[in-house]
Amino acid sequence: MPELERRLALSGHLARLEESRTRPGSWTLTVDGTPQSHVDLEQPEWLGFEYVRRIGHAVDLVREEGRPITALHLGGGAFTLPRYVIATRPGSRQQVIELESDLVDLVRENLPFPRGAQVRVRHGDAREVLAKLPAGLDGAVDIAVVDIFSGARTPAHVTSAEFHGLISPRLAPGGIVAVNVADGAGLAFARSQAATLAHVYEHVAIAADTGMLKGRRFGNVVMYASHDPLPFDTMPRRLASDPAPAKLVDGDELVRFIAGAPIVTDATAVPSPPPARSVFLAKP
């Protein structure tokens, strides 16, 4: 029998892979009971979590359909989005940074990549490894995905303007940063994250369902940023037609969303707020 759970040496969190009873080949990764990733080995282009689909739309739109890209993933999980890029943009080059080597081993032993996939996994803290990436990635990354959690919270040191200052020079012309932000009532953390992105990048937009945008519940806000105009003419339609519809917020509406929120620096950074024990960050 394959080993489907592992205690992670660095954090002490318990990671577990669970196969769907109704959809064979479909797996959910949980860490201390919080769903972190969902993977369908037979249909890797099918994205089960709401927020991951919203990042997937940015992957679809960053370049012409099917064109290989260079992708950088900060946070590995079960490698849902790297698998998506493999399936939808064959020939792409991808780098994944993941702190928990035990988690990488657990996932790759049970849910291996397709043969020939060009995915390089780098082990270590995202910020430290990011600063040491090869110079060949400078100005070369088409999409950078920031989806970093320790348990159910994003660590403070990967939320600041200084952190994004390490990602910024890696972007290719037209490249996009997509950030998964978890927050709850009032959205103070999400507003400050949007303000921080707007400080580093010229063009920013966010996507969430209307209940989240009104600060009514805990959940995920996906944020997009670029030095160039975002190629999002079709994004509102894509978000609205998802199984869990979302709204794109940009322009003056985003300015109002950010209004008064502080820019996060290394000196002021705090972790994302914890969810209530009964709340999952995302559900397939």
C-alpha positions in Angstrom: 0.0 0.0 0.0 1.4 3.5 -0.9 2.0 5.9 2.0 -0.6 8.6 1.7 0.3 10.7 4.7 3.5 12.2 6.1 4.5 14.3 9.0 6.4 17.2 7.6 9.8 17.6 9.3 10.2 21.4 9.1 6.7 22.5 10.1 5.4 19.5 12.0 2.2 19.7 9.9 0.5 16.5 8.8 0.1 16.2 5.0 -2.4 13.7 3.6 -3.5 12.7 0.1 -7.1 11.5 -0.2 -8.6 10.0 -3.4 -12.2 11.0 -4.3 -14.7 8.2 -3.8 -16.8 9.4 -6.7 -14.0 10.5 -9.1 -11.2 8.0 -9.4 -7.9 9.5 -10.1 -8.9 12.8 -8.4 -6.9 13.6 -5.3 -7.0 16.3 -2.6 -4.0 17.3 -0.6 -4.8 18.4 3.0 -2.3 19.8 5.5 -3.5 19.6 9.1 -7.0 19.1 7.7 -7.0 22.2 5.5 -7.4 21.4 1.8 -4.4 22.8 -0.1 -4.5 21.3 -3.5 -6.7 19.3 -5.8 -5.4 17.2 -8.7 -7.1 15.1 -11.4 -4.5 12.8 -12.9 -6.7 11.9 -15.8 -7.8 15.5 -16.6 -5.1 17.8 -15.3 -6.7 20.7 -17.2 -9.7 20.5 -14.9 -9.2 22.7 -11.9 -11.3 21.8 -8.9 -10.7 24.7 -6.5 -12.3 28.0 -7.1 -9.3 30.2 -6.6 -7.0 27.9 -8.7 -9.4 28.2 -11.6 -9.1 32.0 -11.3 -5.3 31.7 -11.5 -5.7 29.2 -14.4 -7.5 31.9 -16.4 -4.4 34.1 -16.1 -2.3 31.2 -17.3 -4.6 30.9 -20.3 -4.5 34.6 -21.1 -0.9 35.6 -20.5 0.1 34.3 -24.0 -1.5 33.0 -27.1 -3.4 29.7 -26.6 -1.1 26.7 -26.5 2.1 28.6 -26.7 4.8 27.3 -24.3 5.6 29.7 -21.4 8.1 30.0 -18.6 6.3 29.7 -15.3 7.5 30.2 -11.7 5.5 28.7 -8.9 6.2 29.8 -5.3 4.6 27.1 -3.3 4.2 23.6 -4.7 1.4 21.8 -2.9 0.4 18.9 -5.1 1.6 20.8 -8.2 -1.9 21.4 -9.6 -0.9 24.4 -11.7 2.3 23.0 -13.0 0.3 20.0 -14.2 -2.2 22.4 -15.8 0.5 24.2 -17.7 2.0 20.9 -18.9 -1.5 19.9 -20.2 -2.5 23.2 -21.8 0.9 24.6 -22.9 3.2 21.6 -23.9 6.9 22.4 -24.0 6.7 25.0 -21.2 9.6 25.5 -18.8 8.6 25.6 -15.1 10.3 26.2 -11.8 8.7 25.3 -8.5 9.9 26.4 -5.1 8.7 24.4 -2.1 9.9 24.6 1.4 8.8 21.2 2.6 10.9 18.5 0.9 8.8 15.8 2.6 5.7 17.1 0.9 7.4 17.1 -2.5 8.4 13.4 -1.9 4.9 12.4 -0.8 3.3 14.0 -3.8 5.8 12.8 -6.4 5.7 9.2 -5.1 1.9 9.0 -5.4 1.1 11.6 -8.1 4.0 11.6 -10.5 4.4 14.1 -13.3 3.9 13.0 -16.9 7.0 11.7 -18.6 9.0 14.4 -20.2 7.6 17.3 -18.1 10.1 20.2 -17.9 9.5 21.0 -14.2 12.5 21.9 -11.9 11.7 21.7 -8.2 13.9 23.8 -5.9 13.7 23.1 -2.2 13.8 25.9 0.4 12.2 29.1 1.6 10.5 30.8 -1.3 12.1 34.2 -0.6 15.6 32.8 -0.1 15.5 30.6 -3.2 13.9 33.4 -5.3 16.9 35.6 -4.6 19.2 32.9 -5.8 17.4 31.9 -9.1 19.6 31.8 -12.2 20.1 35.0 -14.0 18.7 33.4 -17.1 15.2 33.9 -15.5 15.6 37.7 -15.3 13.0 39.2 -17.6 11.9 35.7 -18.7 9.0 34.6 -16.5 5.6 34.8 -18.2 3.6 33.8 -15.1 4.6 33.8 -11.5 2.2 32.2 -9.0 2.4 33.0 -5.4 0.5 30.5 -3.3 2.5 30.1 -0.1 0.9 28.7 3.0 2.3 27.3 6.3 -0.7 25.3 7.4 -3.6 27.6 6.8 -1.7 30.9 6.9 0.6 32.8 4.6 3.9 33.7 6.3 4.6 37.4 6.8 7.9 37.5 5.0 6.3 36.7 1.6 3.7 39.4 1.8 5.8 42.6 1.6 6.8 45.1 -1.1 10.4 43.9 -0.6 9.4 40.3 -1.4 7.6 41.4 -4.6 10.6 43.4 -5.4 12.4 40.1 -5.9 9.7 38.8 -8.3 9.4 42.0 -10.3 12.6 41.8 -12.3 12.0 38.2 -13.2 8.9 39.0 -15.3 9.0 39.0 -19.0 7.3 41.8 -20.9 3.6 41.3 -20.4 4.3 38.8 -17.6 1.8 38.4 -14.8 2.1 37.7 -11.1 -0.9 35.8 -9.6 -1.2 35.8 -5.8 -3.6 33.8 -3.7 -4.7 35.8 -0.7 -6.7 34.4 2.1 -8.7 36.7 4.3 -11.9 37.1 6.3 -14.4 39.7 7.5 -13.4 43.3 6.7 -10.7 42.2 4.2 -8.0 44.3 5.9 -5.2 41.9 4.9 -6.4 41.6 1.3 -6.7 45.4 0.9 -3.2 45.9 2.2 -1.9 43.1 -0.2 -3.6 44.9 -3.1 -2.1 48.2 -2.0 1.3 46.5 -1.9 1.0 45.1 -5.4 -0.1 48.5 -6.7 3.0 50.0 -5.2 5.3 47.5 -7.0 3.4 47.0 -10.3 1.7 49.5 -12.5 -1.3 47.3 -13.4 -3.3 45.4 -10.7 -6.7 43.6 -10.7 -8.4 41.2 -8.2 -11.0 38.4 -8.5 -13.4 37.1 -5.9 -17.0 36.3 -5.4 -19.3 39.1 -4.3 -19.7 37.7 -0.8 -15.9 37.8 -0.3 -15.7 41.3 -1.8 -18.3 42.5 0.8 -16.2 41.1 3.6 -18.9 38.7 4.7 -16.9 35.5 5.0 -13.4 33.9 5.0 -12.1 32.8 1.7 -9.7 33.5 -1.2 -9.0 36.6 -3.2 -6.9 36.1 -6.3 -4.7 39.1 -7.3 -3.1 39.8 -10.6 -0.3 42.3 -11.2 2.0 43.3 -14.1 4.2 46.0 -15.3 2.1 46.0 -18.5 -1.6 46.2 -19.2 -3.3 43.0 -18.2 -4.6 41.0 -21.2 -8.0 40.6 -19.5 -10.6 41.6 -22.1 -12.3 38.2 -21.7 -11.5 37.7 -18.0 -14.9 39.1 -16.7 -16.8 36.6 -18.9 -14.5 33.7 -17.8 -15.0 34.5 -14.1 -18.7 34.9 -14.4 -19.1 31.6 -16.2 -17.2 29.5 -13.6 -19.1 27.0 -11.5 -18.5 29.4 -8.6 -18.8 32.8 -10.3 -16.5 35.7 -9.5 -16.1 39.3 -10.3 -13.0 41.1 -11.7 -12.2 44.4 -9.8 -9.9 46.9 -11.5 -9.6 50.6 -12.4 -11.5 53.0 -10.2 -13.3 50.2 -8.3 -9.9 48.7 -7.3 -8.8 52.2 -6.2 -11.8 52.3 -3.9 -11.1 48.8 -2.6 -7.5 49.8 -1.7 -8.4 53.3 -0.3 -6.5 53.9 2.9 -4.9 50.5 3.1 -1.2 50.5 4.1 1.6 49.2 1.9 3.2 46.1 3.6 6.9 46.3 4.2 9.2 43.9 5.9 8.9 46.0 9.1 5.1 45.9 9.2 4.4 42.5 7.6 2.1 40.0 9.5 0.9 36.5 8.5 -2.5 36.2 6.9 -5.4 35.7 9.4 -6.2 32.2 10.4 -9.6 30.7 9.3 -12.0 29.5 11.9 -11.6 25.8 12.6 -14.7 25.0 10.7 -13.6 26.9 7.5 -11.7 25.4 4.6 -9.7 27.8 2.3 -11.2 26.2 -0.8 -13.4 23.2 -1.7 -13.4 21.2 -4.9 
